[in-house]
Amino acid sequence: PPSVSKRITLDVEFPPQIHVPNQLVGVPTGDNVTIECFVEAFPKAISYWVRKDMMILNSDKYRSETFETVYRIHMKLIIFNFSRDDNTTYKCVAKNSLGETEGDIKLNEIYMPPKVKEIRSGNSKSEDIYGVPDPRAEVSYPRKEVGRSAQGKEDFDDPPLVPKTAHPTNNGVSVADMTVGAGGSSASGPDLLNGFLLQPLPLFMSCLLLLLYP
């Protein structure tokens, strides 16, 4: 008799499973950042991103990308021009007929210190100093000696750092215009300007900053 054969296809169905490679990500202010999740599910899962209980749609701020195979999905979310408002938790969500799951990714803003520049006697230089009240931004400059009087003032041989103006920007970060003038004088210290703590650092700390940020 002729031989008889029969092929049987077996499909294994399972609810979504999510793998998050990096659950905590630090991002410098102003940079673009890409976060990602890996999903496995069958039947194929529906996947999307959520921020503060709201689904994220493609815009000038966000771009979502997915790369799919039979039962795997690689999810990517690109966040442009990272700011203080983006400092929160993002969720990648996947669901199919058998269940739903999600993964969390926490983004933290990294505050980059300003560059320290040498200003010689007789010259002046203006710089914009960026920071937020918490954590406090500390501004310092080198000086030779510090003497404290009974009234709580400090006299500096080098020129003091004088705040001129300060105003908030759209993302809640304060900008202070700081100048250094030629000639010795005295300055009250420390001063607070829009939440900034303005105080001189010890000489060895100033030298260390000059070595780290030439």
C-alpha positions as CSV (number, residue, x, y, z in Angstrom):
1,P,0.0,0.0,0.0
2,P,1.2,3.6,-0.6
3,S,2.7,5.4,2.4
4,V,0.7,8.0,4.2
5,S,2.2,11.1,5.9
6,K,0.7,14.0,7.7
7,R,2.3,17.3,8.8
8,I,1.1,18.9,12.1
9,T,1.9,22.5,13.0
10,L,2.0,23.3,16.7
11,D,1.7,27.0,17.8
12,V,2.6,27.8,21.4
13,E,0.7,30.8,22.6
14,F,1.9,32.9,25.6
15,P,1.3,36.3,27.1
16,P,3.8,39.2,26.5
17,Q,7.1,39.2,28.3
18,I,9.3,42.4,28.4
19,H,13.0,42.7,28.9
20,V,14.4,46.2,29.7
21,P,18.2,46.4,29.2
22,N,18.6,49.7,31.1
23,Q,16.0,50.7,33.7
24,L,17.9,53.8,34.9
25,V,19.4,56.2,32.4
26,G,21.2,59.5,32.9
27,V,20.9,62.2,30.2
28,P,22.8,65.5,29.9
29,T,20.6,68.5,29.4
30,G,19.9,69.2,25.7
31,D,21.0,65.8,24.4
32,N,18.9,63.3,22.5
33,V,18.3,59.9,24.2
34,T,17.1,56.6,22.9
35,I,15.4,54.1,25.3
36,E,14.4,50.5,24.3
37,C,12.5,47.4,25.3
38,F,12.4,43.9,24.0
39,V,9.0,42.1,23.8
40,E,8.2,38.4,23.2
41,A,4.6,37.3,22.7
42,F,2.3,35.1,20.6
43,P,-0.1,35.9,19.2
44,K,1.6,39.1,18.2
45,A,1.4,41.9,20.8
46,I,0.3,45.5,20.5
47,S,3.1,47.7,21.9
48,Y,3.3,51.4,22.7
49,W,5.0,53.9,25.1
50,V,3.4,55.7,28.0
51,R,4.5,58.8,30.0
52,K,2.5,60.0,33.0
53,D,-0.4,57.7,32.1
54,M,-0.6,59.2,28.6
55,M,0.3,57.3,25.4
56,I,3.2,58.9,23.6
57,L,2.6,59.8,19.9
58,N,5.2,60.7,17.3
59,S,5.9,64.5,17.3
60,D,8.8,66.9,17.2
61,K,9.7,65.8,20.8
62,Y,9.3,62.0,20.4
63,R,9.8,59.3,17.8
64,S,8.8,55.7,18.3
65,E,10.2,52.9,16.3
66,T,9.5,49.1,16.3
67,F,11.2,46.2,14.6
68,E,9.1,43.0,14.5
69,T,9.6,39.3,13.8
70,V,7.1,36.4,14.3
71,Y,7.0,36.7,18.1
72,R,9.6,39.3,19.0
73,I,9.3,43.1,19.0
74,H,12.2,45.6,19.5
75,M,10.7,48.9,20.8
76,K,12.7,52.2,20.6
77,L,11.7,55.6,21.8
78,I,13.8,58.7,20.9
79,I,13.5,61.8,23.0
80,F,14.9,65.0,21.5
81,N,16.4,67.9,23.4
82,F,16.2,66.4,26.9
83,S,15.1,68.9,29.5
84,R,14.0,69.0,33.1
85,D,10.4,68.3,32.1
86,D,11.5,64.9,30.7
87,N,12.9,63.9,34.1
88,T,10.4,61.1,34.8
89,T,9.5,57.4,34.2
90,Y,8.6,56.0,30.8
91,K,6.7,52.7,30.3
92,C,6.8,50.3,27.4
93,V,3.5,48.4,27.3
94,A,2.7,45.2,25.4
95,K,-0.6,43.3,25.3
96,N,-2.2,40.4,23.4
97,S,-5.3,38.2,23.9
98,L,-3.6,36.3,26.7
99,G,-2.4,39.2,28.9
100,E,-0.6,42.5,29.3
101,T,2.7,43.6,30.8
102,E,4.9,46.7,31.0
103,G,8.5,47.7,31.7
104,D,9.7,50.9,33.5
105,I,12.6,53.2,32.5
106,K,13.6,56.1,34.7
107,L,15.4,59.0,33.1
108,N,17.5,61.4,35.2
109,E,18.9,64.7,34.1
110,I,22.7,65.2,34.4
111,Y,23.8,68.7,35.3
112,M,27.1,69.5,33.5
113,P,29.4,71.9,35.3
114,P,30.4,75.1,33.5
115,K,34.0,75.4,32.2
116,V,36.4,77.3,34.4
117,K,38.5,79.9,32.6
118,E,41.4,82.0,33.7
119,I,40.8,85.7,33.8
120,R,43.9,87.9,34.2
121,S,44.1,91.1,36.1
122,G,42.9,94.1,34.0
123,N,40.6,92.0,31.9
124,S,36.9,91.2,32.2
125,K,34.8,88.3,31.0
126,S,31.0,87.6,31.0
127,E,29.6,84.0,31.2
128,D,26.1,82.5,31.4
129,I,25.8,80.2,34.4
130,Y,23.0,77.5,34.1
131,G,21.5,75.5,37.0
132,V,18.4,74.8,39.0
133,P,17.7,75.4,42.7
134,D,18.0,71.7,43.5
135,P,20.8,70.6,43.3
136,R,22.4,73.9,43.8
137,A,24.8,75.3,41.3
138,E,28.1,76.4,42.9
139,V,30.1,79.2,41.2
140,S,33.8,79.6,42.2
141,Y,37.0,81.4,41.2
142,P,40.6,81.3,42.4
143,R,41.9,83.9,44.9
144,K,45.0,84.2,47.0
145,E,43.8,84.9,50.5
146,V,40.6,85.3,52.3
147,G,40.1,87.5,55.4
148,R,36.8,87.6,57.4
149,S,35.8,90.8,59.3
150,A,33.5,91.0,62.3
151,Q,30.6,92.0,60.0
152,G,30.8,88.6,58.2
153,K,32.3,90.0,55.0
154,E,35.1,88.4,53.0
155,D,37.8,90.5,51.3
156,F,39.4,89.0,48.2
157,D,42.7,89.9,46.6
158,D,41.3,88.8,43.3
159,P,38.3,90.4,41.7
160,P,34.9,89.3,43.1
161,L,32.2,87.5,41.0
162,V,29.4,90.1,40.6
163,P,25.9,88.9,39.6
164,K,24.2,91.3,37.1
165,T,20.9,89.9,36.0
166,A,19.0,86.6,36.3
167,H,15.9,85.3,34.6
168,P,14.1,82.0,34.2
169,T,13.9,80.2,30.9
170,N,11.0,78.2,29.5
171,N,12.1,74.9,31.0
172,G,12.4,76.3,34.5
173,V,16.2,76.7,34.5
174,S,17.5,80.0,35.8
175,V,20.2,81.9,33.8
176,A,22.4,84.3,35.7
177,D,24.8,86.7,33.9
178,M,28.0,86.8,35.9
179,T,30.9,89.2,35.4
180,V,34.4,89.5,36.8
181,G,35.9,93.0,37.0
182,A,39.5,94.1,37.4
183,G,40.7,95.4,40.7
184,G,40.4,94.2,44.3
185,S,37.3,94.8,46.3
186,S,35.1,93.1,49.0
187,A,32.0,91.0,48.6
188,S,29.4,89.6,51.0
189,G,29.3,85.9,51.1
190,P,27.7,83.6,50.5
191,D,24.9,85.1,48.4
192,L,21.8,83.4,47.0
193,L,20.6,84.4,43.5
194,N,17.4,82.6,42.3
195,G,18.3,79.6,44.4
196,F,22.0,79.7,43.4
197,L,24.6,79.5,46.1
198,L,27.4,81.8,45.1
199,Q,30.5,81.3,47.3
200,P,34.3,80.9,46.7
201,L,35.9,77.4,47.0
202,P,39.2,76.7,48.7
203,L,42.3,77.4,46.5
204,F,43.1,73.7,46.1
205,M,39.5,73.0,44.8
206,S,39.8,75.9,42.3
207,C,43.1,74.5,41.0
208,L,41.5,71.1,40.7
209,L,38.7,72.5,38.7
210,L,41.2,74.2,36.4
211,L,43.0,70.9,35.8
212,L,39.7,69.1,35.1
213,Y,38.2,71.8,32.9
214,P,41.1,73.6,31.2
